[in-house]
Amino acid sequence: MPELPEVETVCRGLKPHIIGHGISEVIVRQPSLRWMIPKTLASAVEGEVFRSIHRRGKYLLIATDSGTIIAHLGMSGSFRLCPVEEAYKKHDHVIFILDNQRSLRYHDPRRFGSIHWTTDNPLDHDLLCRLGPEPLEKAFTAQALFMMLQNKNKAVKACLMDHHMLVGVGNIYASEALFKAGVRPNRPAKKVTFEEARLLHLHIRKLLRRAIKLGGTTLRDFVNADAQPGYFQQTLFVYGREKAPCRTCDTTLEKMRIAQRSSVYCPACQT
């Protein structure tokens, strides 16, 4: 599933191509995604102008003068910019025809993504109002992370992946940050020391920034707005490397399950 860096990559890729452009037509070819696309979407958006695009957690917020499209990429969703005349692909479910002879297409083979429309403050939407802090914002400090983990009996990795506690980190970047900080994924969160929390905070932010710079991580279906893959996967230390030698100490990497997700770790480097 695309995580924060992948969604941020899409957001930055779309921004210079759609902002300020009018929407002449909206074509909904398949309304049945994770949730049904609102029947009012086309009539609400046609004739509007895309004014801004932002990311909140793993959601894209694309604003017009009258409301906001809230989009989630799910497992396999992507937004692509195409010439208007280019033939539709099988899983191009929603097409926004722009006034510059280009089309913005939402493509989603598995249909686990979603597209919503709201005329209210999008941050008050049910999907967004209970999200945790953004890991790249100034308010997210090492002290804030340490306090977040206090009194939590569940595994530290489960806390990092809980979007009500911290948004956008997900399995890949939680695994890598825990490795860099030397913390085993199943350690009870309340037993993480302040120094370990400081290292986790440092590496979460460094990993996310580097992943954004490299265009995200390509795992199965992710591509950016220009249909190009990300390259961060080439720098992974533990994620997806079960039974491979640790890049730091050569110990064979092992796997456990935490919060229904596979967690690869180094039994020597992570205590």
C-alpha positions in Angstrom: 0.0 0.0 0.0 1.4 3.4 -0.8 2.6 5.2 2.3 3.4 8.8 3.1 6.3 9.2 0.8 4.5 7.7 -2.2 1.4 9.9 -1.6 3.6 12.9 -1.2 5.4 12.1 -4.4 2.0 11.9 -6.2 0.9 15.2 -4.7 4.1 17.0 -5.7 4.0 15.5 -9.2 0.4 16.5 -9.9 0.6 20.0 -8.4 2.3 21.9 -11.3 0.1 20.2 -13.9 -3.5 20.5 -12.5 -3.5 23.6 -10.2 -5.2 26.6 -12.0 -6.8 24.4 -14.6 -10.5 24.0 -15.2 -12.4 20.8 -15.2 -14.5 20.5 -18.3 -15.9 17.0 -17.7 -15.8 14.2 -15.2 -16.3 10.6 -16.3 -17.0 8.0 -13.7 -16.5 4.6 -15.5 -16.6 2.5 -12.3 -18.2 4.0 -9.2 -17.7 0.9 -7.0 -14.4 1.4 -5.2 -13.8 0.7 -1.5 -16.8 3.0 -1.1 -19.2 4.1 -3.8 -18.1 7.3 -5.5 -20.7 10.0 -4.8 -23.3 10.3 -7.6 -23.0 14.1 -7.3 -19.2 14.1 -7.9 -19.4 14.9 -11.7 -22.0 17.6 -11.4 -20.3 19.2 -8.4 -16.8 19.3 -10.0 -17.5 20.0 -13.7 -16.9 23.7 -14.5 -14.7 24.1 -11.4 -11.0 24.9 -11.2 -8.4 22.9 -9.2 -7.1 25.4 -6.7 -4.8 23.4 -4.4 -3.6 19.9 -3.6 -2.3 18.8 -0.3 -1.6 15.5 1.6 -3.0 14.5 5.0 -1.6 11.2 6.1 -2.2 8.9 3.1 -5.0 11.0 1.7 -4.8 13.5 -1.1 -7.0 16.6 -0.7 -7.7 18.3 -4.1 -9.6 21.5 -3.6 -11.9 23.5 -5.9 -13.8 26.7 -5.1 -16.8 24.8 -3.9 -15.4 21.8 -2.2 -12.6 19.2 -1.9 -12.0 15.8 -3.4 -10.5 13.4 -0.8 -8.7 10.5 -2.4 -7.0 7.4 -1.0 -4.9 5.2 -3.3 -5.7 2.0 -1.4 -3.5 -1.0 -2.4 -3.1 -0.3 -6.1 -4.5 3.1 -7.0 -2.6 5.8 -8.9 -3.3 9.1 -10.5 -1.9 9.6 -14.0 -1.8 12.6 -16.3 -2.5 11.6 -19.9 -3.4 13.3 -23.2 -7.1 13.5 -23.6 -7.1 11.3 -26.7 -5.1 8.5 -25.1 -7.2 5.3 -25.0 -8.5 4.4 -21.5 -7.0 1.5 -19.7 -9.2 -1.2 -18.3 -8.9 0.1 -14.7 -9.1 3.8 -15.4 -12.2 4.3 -13.2 -12.5 8.1 -12.9 -11.3 10.7 -15.5 -11.1 14.4 -15.0 -10.9 16.2 -18.4 -8.9 19.4 -18.0 -8.9 22.6 -20.1 -5.3 22.0 -21.3 -6.1 18.9 -23.4 -4.9 16.6 -20.6 -6.8 14.2 -18.4 -6.3 13.2 -14.8 -7.1 9.6 -14.5 -7.6 7.5 -11.3 -6.5 3.9 -12.1 -7.0 1.1 -9.5 -7.0 -2.6 -10.5 -7.9 -3.8 -7.1 -10.4 -1.0 -6.3 -9.4 -0.7 -2.7 -8.9 3.0 -3.0 -11.6 5.6 -2.6 -12.7 9.1 -3.8 -15.0 11.3 -1.7 -16.4 14.8 -2.1 -17.1 17.3 0.6 -18.2 20.9 0.7 -17.2 21.2 4.4 -13.7 21.5 5.9 -12.0 18.3 4.7 -10.1 18.0 8.0 -13.4 17.5 9.7 -14.3 14.5 7.5 -14.8 11.2 9.3 -11.8 9.8 7.5 -9.5 12.6 8.6 -10.7 14.0 11.9 -9.1 11.3 14.1 -5.7 11.0 12.4 -2.6 11.4 14.4 0.2 14.0 13.9 2.3 14.3 10.7 5.8 12.9 11.3 7.5 15.6 9.2 5.8 18.6 10.9 7.7 20.6 13.6 5.2 19.7 16.2 6.3 16.0 16.0 9.3 16.0 18.3 11.3 13.3 20.0 9.5 14.2 23.2 6.1 13.9 21.6 7.0 10.4 20.3 8.3 9.3 23.6 5.1 10.5 25.4 3.0 8.8 22.7 4.7 5.5 23.5 4.4 5.8 27.3 1.9 3.4 29.0 1.3 1.5 25.7 1.5 -2.3 26.2 1.4 -3.1 22.5 4.4 -3.6 20.3 6.3 -0.4 19.4 5.9 -1.2 15.7 2.2 -1.5 16.1 2.1 2.0 17.6 4.2 3.5 14.8 1.8 2.0 12.2 -1.4 3.1 14.1 -2.6 6.1 12.0 -4.6 7.4 15.1 -1.2 7.8 16.8 1.0 8.8 13.9 0.1 9.1 10.2 1.7 7.8 7.1 4.6 5.7 8.4 3.3 2.2 7.7 5.1 -1.1 7.6 8.0 -0.3 5.3 9.3 2.8 7.1 8.4 1.6 10.6 10.6 -1.5 9.9 13.5 0.5 8.6 13.3 3.1 11.4 13.3 0.4 14.1 16.3 -1.2 12.5 18.2 2.1 12.4 17.3 2.8 16.0 18.3 -0.8 17.1 14.8 -1.5 18.6 13.2 -4.9 18.1 9.7 -4.5 16.5 7.8 -6.4 19.2 9.3 -4.5 22.2 6.4 -3.2 24.3 6.2 0.5 23.5 6.2 1.5 27.1 9.7 0.0 27.5 11.3 2.3 24.8 13.7 4.7 26.4 13.8 8.4 25.7 17.1 7.9 23.9 15.6 5.1 21.7 12.6 7.3 21.0 15.0 10.1 20.0 16.7 7.8 17.6 13.4 6.5 16.2 12.2 10.1 15.7 15.4 11.0 13.9 15.3 8.0 11.6 11.6 8.2 10.8 12.0 11.7 9.6 15.3 11.0 7.7 13.8 7.9 6.0 10.6 9.6 5.0 12.5 12.6 3.6 14.9 10.4 1.7 12.1 8.2 0.3 10.2 11.4 -0.9 13.5 12.5 -2.6 13.8 9.1 -4.3 10.1 9.0 -5.4 8.8 6.5 -2.9 9.1 2.7 -2.7 8.0 0.6 -5.6 6.2 -2.5 -4.2 3.9 -4.2 -6.7 1.7 -1.4 -8.1 2.9 2.0 -7.0 3.8 4.5 -9.7 3.9 8.3 -9.6 1.9 10.8 -11.6 4.1 10.2 -14.6 3.8 6.4 -14.3 7.4 6.1 -13.0 8.3 3.8 -10.1 10.0 4.9 -6.9 13.5 3.9 -6.1 13.7 3.9 -2.3 13.3 0.1 -2.3 16.9 -0.2 -3.4 18.1 1.2 0.0 16.0 -1.1 2.3 17.9 -2.8 5.1 15.3 -5.2 6.5 11.8 -4.9 4.9 11.2 -7.8 2.5 14.7 -9.3 3.2 13.8 -12.3 5.4 16.6 -14.8 5.6 19.0 -12.5 3.9 22.2 -11.4 5.7 22.0 -8.2 7.7 23.7 -5.4 5.8 25.4 -4.3 9.0 26.5 -7.5 10.8 25.8 -10.4 8.4 23.4 -12.1 10.9 20.5 -13.8 9.1 17.4 -11.6 9.2 14.3 -13.1 10.8 10.6 -12.5 10.6 7.7 -12.2 13.0 4.1 -11.0 12.7 2.9 -7.8 14.4 -0.5 -6.3 14.0 -1.2 -8.9 11.2 1.8 -7.6 9.2 5.2 -9.3 8.5 8.1 -7.7 10.4 11.6 -8.5 9.3 14.4 -7.6 11.8 18.0 -8.4 12.8 18.2 -10.4 16.0 21.7 -9.1 16.6 21.3 -5.4 15.8 17.8 -5.0 17.3 17.3 -5.7 21.0 
